[in-house]
Amino acid sequence: AGELAVLGYFKYADFFLATVNTALKTELPLLSIALPIGISFYTFQTLSYTVDVYRGTVAPQRSFLRLATYIAMFPQLIAGPIVRYRDVERTLTERHTTAEDLGQGLTRFVLGLSKKVLLANQLSGLWQKVGTIGYESISTPFDWLGLIAFTFQIYFDFYGYSLMAVGLGRLLGFHLPENFHYPYMACSMTEFWRRWHMTLGSWFRDYVYIPLGGSRCSRWKLLRNLLVVWLLTGIWHGAGWNFL
């Protein structure tokens, strides 16, 4: 509860106040709180650690330094992937960096940097041109071109950062989980979600969806469970009604 309270204060306090002002026509002053970098990711990591220790699936870490290393692991702190404690539990105490780790780590990092700089950034320029010209003034083919550019820009941007994080982790001897698996080759929306930001999807599945009852319940409860997961997923991405 304390971890969620801290996340709620920093990330959603102004959103709540702005919503109240709009709904009740009040003028409550916004707090203008500076959002700590990576707060959503390390909050989810500490939550999963707390729940796993409570469930008995992992042993509590007695070393403050090792626990802090897990929570504040810099390669993936800003944009993921979301790392669970059991993924790195053994590595925290028995970490060895081999020549293969160095090679694989450098390869992943360079590929991720290339996807971000050479692909995502260039596609972003095309998408920004669409907005600059104005949606009412562009032709249908250019409209579709901009839409496709944005589709791949957001993918290569996020996937590039995730690859760089996995590569940096590998250089340090950590085997971080993959976060994407060719999502645009999915044949259904369900398959797409299982391939996109996989660590976030599996986190909500294991710590929200299944505890609520998952799919082994009545149809109405199943719809409730799905709605709760999607609402939380939306608001996790940003404090705004557009995300909801």
C-alpha positions in Angstrom: 0.0 0.0 0.0 2.9 2.4 0.8 4.5 1.8 -2.6 1.3 2.4 -4.4 0.6 5.5 -2.3 4.0 7.0 -3.3 3.4 6.2 -6.9 -0.1 7.7 -6.7 1.2 10.9 -5.1 4.0 11.6 -7.6 2.3 10.5 -10.7 -1.5 11.0 -10.3 -2.0 13.8 -7.7 -2.2 16.6 -10.3 -4.4 14.4 -12.5 -6.8 13.9 -9.6 -6.9 17.6 -8.7 -7.4 18.6 -12.4 -10.2 16.2 -12.7 -11.9 17.5 -9.6 -11.5 21.1 -10.8 -13.1 20.2 -14.2 -15.9 18.2 -12.7 -16.8 20.5 -9.8 -15.7 23.8 -11.3 -13.3 24.4 -8.4 -9.9 26.0 -8.5 -7.7 23.7 -6.4 -4.0 24.6 -7.0 -2.0 21.9 -8.8 1.1 20.6 -6.9 3.3 20.6 -10.0 5.3 17.6 -8.6 8.5 16.6 -10.4 8.1 13.0 -11.4 11.0 10.8 -10.3 12.7 9.0 -13.2 11.6 5.4 -13.6 9.1 5.5 -10.7 6.6 3.2 -12.5 9.1 0.6 -13.2 10.9 0.3 -9.9 7.5 0.5 -8.0 6.3 -2.5 -10.0 9.6 -4.3 -9.3 9.3 -3.7 -5.5 5.6 -4.7 -5.6 6.4 -8.0 -7.3 9.2 -8.7 -4.8 7.0 -8.0 -1.9 4.2 -10.2 -3.2 6.6 -13.0 -4.2 8.2 -13.0 -0.7 4.7 -13.0 0.9 3.7 -16.0 -1.4 6.9 -17.8 -0.5 8.0 -18.1 -4.1 11.3 -16.3 -3.4 13.3 -16.0 -0.2 13.7 -12.5 1.3 17.0 -10.7 0.4 18.9 -10.0 3.6 21.5 -7.8 2.0 20.3 -4.2 1.6 22.9 -3.5 -1.1 21.8 -6.5 -3.2 18.1 -5.5 -2.9 18.9 -1.9 -3.8 20.9 -3.2 -6.8 17.9 -5.1 -8.0 15.5 -2.1 -7.5 17.8 0.5 -9.0 19.4 -1.5 -11.8 20.1 1.3 -14.2 20.0 -0.4 -17.6 16.3 -1.0 -17.5 15.2 1.6 -14.9 13.9 4.2 -17.4 11.9 2.2 -19.9 12.0 -1.5 -18.9 11.8 -4.3 -19.2 10.1 -4.9 -15.9 12.5 -7.3 -14.1 11.2 -9.6 -11.3 13.4 -10.5 -8.4 13.4 -14.2 -9.2 14.9 -13.4 -12.7 18.1 -12.0 -11.1 18.1 -13.6 -7.6 20.9 -15.9 -8.3 22.8 -13.5 -10.5 23.0 -10.9 -7.6 25.2 -13.3 -5.6 26.9 -15.4 -8.3 27.4 -13.0 -11.3 30.1 -13.8 -13.9 30.7 -11.9 -17.1 32.0 -14.1 -19.9 33.4 -13.3 -23.3 30.0 -14.5 -24.7 28.2 -12.1 -22.4 30.3 -9.2 -23.7 29.8 -10.2 -27.3 26.0 -10.7 -26.9 25.7 -7.6 -24.8 27.5 -5.3 -27.3 25.5 -6.8 -30.2 22.2 -6.2 -28.4 23.2 -2.7 -27.4 24.3 -1.7 -30.9 21.1 -3.2 -32.5 18.9 -1.3 -30.0 20.8 2.0 -30.5 20.4 1.5 -34.3 16.7 0.9 -34.1 16.3 4.0 -31.9 18.6 6.4 -33.9 18.4 5.1 -37.5 14.8 4.0 -37.6 12.6 5.5 -34.8 14.1 9.0 -34.9 13.8 9.2 -38.7 10.2 7.9 -38.7 9.4 10.4 -36.0 10.3 13.2 -38.3 7.8 12.0 -40.9 5.1 11.7 -38.3 5.8 15.3 -37.1 5.5 16.6 -40.6 2.0 15.2 -40.8 1.1 17.1 -37.6 2.8 20.3 -38.9 0.9 20.3 -42.2 -2.4 19.7 -40.4 -4.6 16.7 -40.6 -7.3 18.6 -42.6 -4.8 19.6 -45.3 -3.0 16.3 -46.1 -3.9 13.7 -48.7 -5.2 10.3 -47.9 -2.0 8.5 -49.1 0.2 10.9 -47.0 -2.2 10.3 -44.1 -1.7 6.6 -44.3 2.1 7.1 -44.6 2.1 9.2 -41.5 0.1 6.6 -39.6 2.4 3.8 -40.6 5.4 5.9 -39.7 4.0 6.5 -36.2 3.2 2.8 -35.9 6.8 1.8 -36.5 8.3 4.8 -34.7 6.8 3.9 -31.4 7.8 0.2 -31.9 11.4 0.8 -32.8 11.7 3.5 -30.1 10.5 1.3 -27.3 12.0 -1.9 -28.7 15.3 -0.1 -29.2 15.5 1.1 -25.6 14.6 -2.4 -24.4 17.3 -4.0 -26.5 19.9 -1.5 -25.1 18.8 -2.3 -21.6 19.1 -6.1 -22.2 22.5 -5.5 -23.8 23.8 -3.4 -20.9 22.5 -5.9 -18.4 24.3 -8.7 -20.3 27.6 -6.7 -20.2 27.2 -6.6 -16.4 26.4 -10.3 -16.2 22.6 -10.0 -15.9 20.2 -11.9 -18.2 17.3 -9.6 -18.4 14.0 -10.8 -19.9 13.0 -10.0 -23.5 10.3 -7.4 -23.9 9.2 -7.8 -27.5 8.7 -10.7 -29.9 7.8 -9.5 -33.4 4.4 -8.1 -32.3 3.4 -6.9 -35.8 3.6 -10.4 -37.0 0.8 -11.4 -34.6 -2.4 -12.9 -36.2 -4.8 -11.6 -33.5 -5.1 -8.9 -30.9 -4.6 -11.4 -28.1 -1.3 -12.6 -29.7 -0.2 -9.1 -30.3 -0.6 -8.2 -26.7 1.4 -11.3 -25.7 4.2 -10.1 -27.9 4.2 -6.4 -27.0 5.8 -5.2 -23.8 5.7 -8.7 -22.6 7.1 -8.1 -19.1 4.3 -5.6 -18.4 1.6 -7.9 -19.7 2.9 -10.9 -17.7 3.1 -8.7 -14.6 -0.5 -7.7 -14.8 -1.5 -11.3 -15.6 0.3 -12.8 -12.5 -0.4 -10.0 -10.0 -3.8 -8.7 -11.0 -5.7 -10.9 -13.6 -5.1 -14.3 -12.0 -5.6 -13.2 -8.4 -9.0 -11.7 -9.5 -10.0 -15.1 -10.9 -8.5 -15.0 -14.4 -10.7 -16.7 -17.0 -11.8 -19.6 -14.7 -15.0 -17.8 -13.6 -18.3 -16.6 -14.8 -18.5 -14.5 -18.0 -19.3 -11.3 -16.1 -16.4 -11.8 -13.7 -14.1 -12.5 -16.7 -15.2 -9.2 -18.3 -14.7 -7.4 -15.0 -11.2 -8.9 -14.7 -10.3 -7.8 -18.2 -11.7 -4.3 -17.6 -9.7 -3.9 -14.4 -6.5 -5.0 -16.1 -6.9 -2.8 -19.1 -7.9 0.3 -17.0 -4.8 -0.2 -14.8 -2.6 -0.8 -17.9 -3.9 2.4 -19.4 -3.4 4.6 -16.4 0.0 3.0 -15.8 1.2 4.5 -19.1 0.3 8.0 -18.2 -1.8 10.2 -15.9 -4.6 11.4 -18.3 -8.1 10.5 -19.4 -6.7 9.7 -22.9 -4.8 6.8 -21.4 -7.8 5.5 -19.6 
